[in-house]
Amino acid sequence: MQYCFHHIPKTAGSSLQLRLAHRESIGELPTGSTLIVYPLYDQMRFYRVSNDPNFDSTKPIKQAFLRTYKQQKTEGDASIVCGHYTNISQPGKHYVWLREPLVRDVSHFNYDCKYGHELTRDFASHLSQMSGNFLVLWLFGKYIGRHDSVSMEDRYKTVRKVLKEKFYRVYDSDRFEESWSEVCDELKISAEPRLNSNRVDKDYNKVQDYKSLTEQFKTWHRSYNNYDYLLYEEFCT
């Protein structure tokens, strides 16, 4: 394994996976080189485009997951691994995308509403029922694999250290196309076509619009998610 692309939810990871699968399907990447490790029905699943004769690059990558999860084989090596279940123990160059915390939370809420996973249809109430600092908690638990009960500040410090020491690059997902061009240069693949998964306004409806949020709400959100903002602003601005 040479490359590890860690996927935090709503940071363009599905589009990255779709594009990498497509490049392998057309022979720009070696057959079997790309492995996607993702959650589905509360289990860890694996997807290889080399095992999927019906791969369709015009469809969101999740449709390939849903179509093939019972048939996918896990054996074999991969030089590129990506997805939610990639972690700190995997070898190779590690990459991750962060996103401005409020923009990410709005996107995640709209996505959850599509599948009925929201805690309430009111965005402010939904967020207030959650722990806050999603980026910190995700990286601490999913990527680093720690689940001990320490303070949010200690988790933030641990995540910050890992971002500085473990990751080859930390990108801003709202500048995804710039980072994609850099990834293409590294992998020696073509940047076009720039395929997209989870297309806003096409694949699901917006329940919450970022533009309608008040300054008072934005101030509350920054306070409630202070450590996420510290991470984003240090590594992406």
Disulfide bonds with the S-S distance in Angstrom:
none
